[in-house]
Amino acid sequence: MLIPLAFSLALASAAGHAADAKASPTSKATAAQTQWAAWGGSVVLRWSQYLQDEGAVIGTPERSLPLDSPRLTDNGIGLRQAAVGDLFSMRRSGSIQFRTHQHQFDGFTGGSLQVEGGYLITLPNDAGTIDLTDFRLQPSPLNPMFLDVVSQDGKAWFYIDRLMYEIVGQGRVLAIYTADMRISWQLAERMSAPWMAHQSVADLEILTELLVADGPNGALIPAADPVPSHWHGDPVPGQPAGTIYQADLFMQSMSLVRKRQSGTTGPDGSGRMVFAPSSTLRNNRNNGTSQVTIPSQGALGTSTALWGADIPWRQKFTGNYAPHGNDQHPYLIWNLYRINANGRIEQIARSGVKHAWLTTNSSCEPGENHDSHILGRGCSDTYSDGNNDTNGDLSFRSEIVPARGLWGRCGSLFDPGCVGSNTNPQPANDGYVRRMVVHEPQISATKNPGATYLFDSWYIARDDINIYNSQASVVATPTWSGSAWNLGYSDFKLGSVTDRWVSESVPAGTQVANVELDTPEGRAKLAVRATDLGNGTWRYDYALHNLDFSRAVMQGSEPNLRVLSSTGFDRFSLPVPSDATITDLWFSDGDLDAGNDWIASSTGGQLSWTAPAGATLDWGTLYAFSITANRPPVASISELRVAESGSPAGYTLQTLAPIAGTIPDPVASLTPASISLSANAGSSASAALTLGNGGGPGSTLDYLVTTAPASCASPGAVAWLDATPASGSVSSGGSTQITVTADAALLAAGSYGARLCVDSSDPVNPAFEVPVSLTVNPVASYSVGGAASGTSGSGLSLRLNGGAALAVPTDGVFTFPTPLANGTPYAVTLNSAPGGQTCSIAHGSGTIAGANVTNVAVNCADIPPQSYSIGGRIRGMTAGTLVLQLNGNLTLSRSSNGLYAFAPGLPSGDAYAVTVHTQPTGQACTVSNPNGIVGAANVTNVDVDCAAVAEAIFSDGFESAPLR
């Protein structure tokens, strides 16, 4: 029986340690009792290749157990278990505490889990070794949702996030099915590799036993789900007839990680890599009023559905559930795109399908409490990169009918015999199949100079009313570290990649169009960039993006639906004039196999690309096409043929294509006829000119803007006047903004005049002369200064707004020599501090407000001497706790062998003395090298050796207490 963590749990508050829990009186929990604890269990750790690719060596696991050893989730129906990795047990001593709030996991609060066994890791870049044997999992002080991985030296070299969890086993087990282990800043700095901070290097399964009021064998008693589920299409109670709940799933954020590589040698190599995302989603927040679900994303960040529906999130093959009578769940795909230096876009890598199986329901709207297989209103969930690389969750896109959210599980990879169960839970796996595989030549800067990259990720959810806010993209930046490839990521945006391609970094003189095909069978987009090459020719770059269009052939019905095929389009056609010269035909399906490229042909005024057998443009895929023509663009109709027979046989989409017949002349218009500007001395002012083209379809207006001191008959440079862009083209019916800027930075107060000269290709109105007047106003200025204190000798210097350094030789008043105008921002920064001191600045920034600034305060103080840790290695401990003491006051407890250290320790020059404060049970420990003087490095040779205590036998025949 599964008991999701989102359920209300009837349980007395668990104490911090096992002994305390056993001593607690048995009682029923109330809603306010939200503190729990857990101990023991097991951990499965699966390393990715990331650290090894960067030069680290991970030693053979110590004291690992066979993967078929007993685990707390054995015999659980539908419960997941890690099938790959190193299995370790955890001690039933101490415990980790966590809290719940409104029936949801709300973070760890204290304690730790002690793992038995681990690894010795040799770091790259001569950074030494990490003893990760008997490591501890303890709450991070930085984030209660994170766990630190603490090594023998007491340092958190790694941390764990993206936990996916349930309470299972009749309420006795906290099952963290998967979580990401990441490199901490501390470890990245130690390896002199700051770019590696926060990179995922492993994923974990953590199964631990809940401690309850009557000991670890007590049971949690679930209360009923307090909120009934509202499925897509259900009527909203108390609202007018026809008001329904609607499903609208959002992508919230994503990151990108390399999972493995093989044969890679760098920009000139031919190896391959696998990348996977960590993708976070959120359900629509609306409950009758419109609310922003994803901030800073414009209209796409807010759902048009005023009543957000719950979304089913059932693990495959676990049963048949509402609302569809099956194991309905979302699917996730991801892709990589290259935008070449000439502006063409190619989809160069694509994943298989990831099957979702659980939701943690974090950050839900108040009262939206569901189990972990229903995504409630406003709830978030993350599928980590390790989870998205799990073999048993990855399948083929061809099994999905995306526009309807259907999965043909009958005959699928996991149920090839159509028996209705997962008979192939771990399909054949080489680490690359069904993953997004990228080849070195595809992202090499030497092979693709000037290229940029986009990465997208998309959750496909049944009944989702807006597919464009459940997909998002980031700018991806490939880098080669000398031993491994990485993809940096930035600039997250909701929406399709084609929307981004036609709206970002579009060169001047380029016309764009982006048209959606929206049918009951799904959606596609056709985007085009038509670029004026300046030599009488235009290049037409098309991106045909099949989002979720599929004409599927199916048998049977849910839950055992069979999808025989799920294909998209097999022909793309454009109208081309018979008298046009068409050259440079180009096609890209993004792979490296020229044998499956679409074949171009031209007949009857139409240019077509047709797919060979087995190369259809299916859902989630973008194909690119390009031609060069000696004709400008005009609105035209393209055709798409559906690969599978049926009605209709194809669809038409508006796009841009070469114009036929005589090309009309452009007709130029320019407003306003004159410009008057006013600016304060030292500043600037700007205005806009609007240049339009009223010529017929296909006409292009080319223009050039210059300046003249007095008349366009005598053009010449005007130092204070500028126009941007100074040249370009305007398509038929379009207009462009020309920004006119007057720079008064070097001008004295007074009046100035000049001319802007706009030449165009309009044969009737080829030139415009625009008078520009500028009034420069005098501006009062004010000083910035303050006082310095605490300085010790010379060396203090400051900067104002990044300008020249001002030396402040002693304590006292200082003033910067450069005055600032009223309303000018100011910022005083430290350029240098006196030797051996650190300085801080108060009241150092603001805006000039009609008066001199005199309150900037610079306070300096001596830098305290550096401290160094005191420690060594503990050997021979078998049980109990050893307590060491430094200089008679600072104590340190250890319950296992390994490295220890008093940190931060003592300053250089101080004396140290390490003694045994408390011996472990049944042992006597002695300290080697216990005394000394701290030098300029950590002390690491104060070792502690422990041995069993012999018992003395006296002449009366009775044993004494152990000798101490």
Secondary structure, DSSP 8 states (H G I E B T S, - for coil): -EE-TTS-EE-----SSHHHHHHS------TT--EEEEEEEEEEEEE-SHHHHTT-EE---BS-B-TTS--TTTT-TT-----SSEEEEE-SSS-EEEEEETTEEEEEEEE-EEEE-B-EEE-STT--EEE-TT-EEEE-SS-TT-EEEE-TTS-EEEEEEEEEEEEETTTTEEEEEEEEEEE-HHHHHHTT-GGGTT-EEEEEEEEEEEEBTTBTT---EE---SS----TT-B-TTS-TT-B-B--EEEEEEEEEEEEEES--STT---EEEEEEEEEEEE---BSS--BSSTTSGGGGB-S-SBB--EE---TTS--BTTTTB----EEEEEEEEE-TTS-EEEEEE--EEE------BS--TT----TTEE-TT-EEEE-TTGGG-GGGEE-GGGEEGGGTEE--TTSSS-TT-SSS-S-SS----SSTTSEEEEHHHH-TTTSTT-EEEEEEEEE-TT-S-TTSSEEEEEEEEEE-SS-EEEEEEEEEES-HHHHHTTSS--TTEEEEEEEEEETTEEEEEEEEEEE-SSS-EEEEEEEEESS--EEEEES-TTS-EEEEEE-EEEEEEE--TTS-EEEEEEE-SSS-GGG--EEEEETTEEEEE--TT--B-TTEEEEEEEEESS-EEEEEEEEEESS--SSSEEEEEEEEE--S------EEEE-S-EEEEEETT-EEEEEEEEEE---TT-EEEEEEEEESS-TTS----TTEEEES-EEEEETT-EEEEEEEEE-TT--SEEEEEEEEEEES-SSS-EEEEEEEEEEE---EE-EEEEEES--SS--EEEETT-S-EE--SSEEEE-SS-EETT-EEEEEEEE--TTEEEEEES-EEE--SS-EEEEEEEEEE----EEEEEEEEES--SS-EEEEETTTEEEEESSSEEEEEEEEEETT-EEEEEEEE--TTEEEEESS-EEE--SS-B----EEEEE----B-TTS-B-----
